[in-house]
């Protein structure tokens, strides 16, 4: 989606290119969730009504995902889970539960590779297709949206997405709970930054190490939801938000 913030970022990229700062422009294009240097990206929904899309990456995870779903149910919230294919194969029943509960399941790659997969479109396409196939078997329909591993975009990433008819999705604001714990302060700050149409990124999976970070996400997700509700926001799946 476009808007004043997106336009200013694109202007910054254009300025960097014009002044010869190609590394700066490329870095923004690869990492910044709102910069569409290498291809189209959805980072926000329409701003016409007070709704946000909660998104969760790296699951499903039997230690955390069901607990997150229970919290969402208490708050009558529907969310979008960007799932890793190999996790889906391990925890198919959990994925079916999410789908049956009204949540949306989308593609977050099969292997979550951040090496060669990001530099060879044909290799990444096979990985994405494998995740597509697993999700289609579990939910009855192939995903439409793809969040790249770690949010990284480059020409091969966009080429692979384009070949499979997938829309690349990043986020408006991130909890950054893949690196930092979602403390009460951070939950309140994230809720305060949200605006109509915001896509908020969190995690339900923990790919490496202990689950301390994810336990903090589970513990303080209710506070985030309460703060957003107090501000008058409804919680919708990504598809519902983008249709409005």
N, C-alpha and C positions, 0 to 999 in steps of 0.2 A: 504494500500500500504506500501511497505517496503522501506528502504533507510538508509543512514548513521545516520540520526537523530533518526529514529525508532530503529535501531540496538543499538545505544548508550543508549537509554532509556531502552530497554529490558535488556541490560547488567547491568544497574543500578538496575533494579528490581531483576535480578538473584543474584546480589551481596548482595542486602538487605536480600533476602531469605537465602543465604548461611551464612550470618553473624548473622542471628537470628532476623533481623529487620522486622519481619512479618507485623507489623502495617504499616511501611513505604511502603513496597511492596504493601500491600492491598490498602492503600490510593492512591498510584499512579495508580493502576489498576482500581479503582473506578472513580477517578476524572480526571486523565490526559488524554486528548483526543487522544494521540498517543500510549498509552500503551495497549497492547492486552493481559493482564494477564488472563482474564476470558473467552475470546473468540475473534474471528476475528473482526476487526474494520477497516473501510475505513476512513482515515483522509486526504488523498491526492490523486489526480489523477496522470496520467502519466506526466512526465516532458519533453516530446518530442516536445512540441510546446507551444507558448505563449498564454495560455488560462487559465482562472480561473472560478470557479463556485461560484456565489453569492447565499447564502442560507439565508432564512428568517424564523424565528420560531414564534410560538404562535398565528398565525392568523387563518383564515382571520379576520380582524378587520375593520369595516366600517369607522372608524375614520382615518385610516392610509394606509390600504393595497392598495386601489385604487390609492391613491396619489403616493405611491411607484411604482405601476405599470406604472403610467403615466411617472414618471421620467425614469424608465427603458426603456420605449418605445422611449423617446427622444434620448436616448443613444444607441438605437438598441440593448439592452441587454436582454437576457433571463435568468431567475433565477429559483431557486428551492425553493418552499415554503413548509416547514415542518408544516403541519396543525394539529390543535387540533380538534378532531371529534365533540365535542359539539359546537365549533365555526362554523364548517362547517354546522351543522344543523341549526344554527341561520342565517347564511349568505351564503346560497347555491348559490344564484345568483352571488355573488362576486367570489366564487370559480369557477363557470362555466366561468365567465369572464376571470379569470387568465388562465384557461385551454385553452380557445379559443384564447387567446393572445399568446400562445406558451410557457407558463411557465409550469414547472413541479410541481405537487402536490404529496407530500409524507407524511408518517405517523409520527406524533409527539404525539401519544397516543390519546385516546378519552377524558380523563379527566385531563391529566397532573398531575396525582397524584404522590407525592413524599413520601408517607407513606407506607402502607402495600403493595401497588402495586409493589414496588421495592423489596419485600422480598418473594413474593409468585408467582411463575411462572404461575400457573394456573389462578390466579386472573389477572395478567398482560396480559396474553394471551387473555382473554376475552375482556379486555379493548382495546388491539391492534386490535383484530378482529372486534370490533365494529367500530373503525375508518376505518379499511380496507373496511368494507361494505359501509360506508357512502361515502368514496372516490370513490369506484367502481360505485356507483349509480350516482355520479355527473360527473365522467369523462369517464365512460365506461370501465375502467380497474383497477385492483387492484394494489396498490403500491408495489414496490420492495424494498424500502429503509425505514429505521426507525431510527430516531434520538431520543434517550431516553430523557425523561424530565430532564432538567438541565444537560444533557450529562452524567448522572450517569450510570455506568455499573457494574454489578455483576453477579454471576452465574444465578440467576433467570431471569435477564434481557436478557441474552444471550440465555437461554433456551426457553423463550417465543418467541424471535425473530426466533430462529432455527425452532421451531414447526410451525411457520407461513411462513417459507421460506423467511424471511426478512433479508436484509443485514444491519448491524448496521453501522451508519455513524456519525462521529463526525466532526472535522474541523481541518484545518491547523493553522488558526489564527482566533481569535474572536474579534469583536468590543467591546465585553463586555457591549453592550448598554442595557442589561437587568438590569445592576447595575449602570453604569456610562453614562453620556450623551455623545453622539457622537459629540464632539467639532471639529472645524477645525483641531486643532493639532492632535487629535486622528484619524481623518479620513486620514490625510496625513501620519501619522505613520503606519496605517494599510496598506495603499497602498504601502508604502515603504517596508514592510515586505513580501509582496506577491511575489511569485515565480511561474514559470510555473507549472500548475497542482494544485495550491492552492485551497482549499475549504475555503471560508470566511463565517463566521457566523455572522448574524445580526438578528434583530427582526422587525417584522411588527405588532405584537400583544402586548398589554399591559394588563396582566391578573388582576392586582390589582392596586389600587390607581389611581392617576391622570395620564394624558398622557404626562407629561412634557418630560420624557425620549424619548418617541417615536416621539414627535414633533421635538426633536433635530436630531433623525435619519433621519426623512423626510427632514429636513432643510439642512443637510450636506451630504446626500447621493450623490447629484450631484457632490460635490467636490471629494468624494471618487472615483466616476466613472471617472471623468475627469483626476484625478491623475493616475489611472490605465490605461486609454487609452493613456496617454502621455508616459507611459512605454511600450506601444505596446501590451497590453493584450486584448484579445477578451473575451466576456462574454458568457458562455455556461451553459446549464442545466447540472445537475449532471450526468445524463445518457450519454449525449453527451461527457462530459469531460472524463468519465471513459471508454468510447468506443475507444477513440483516442489512 
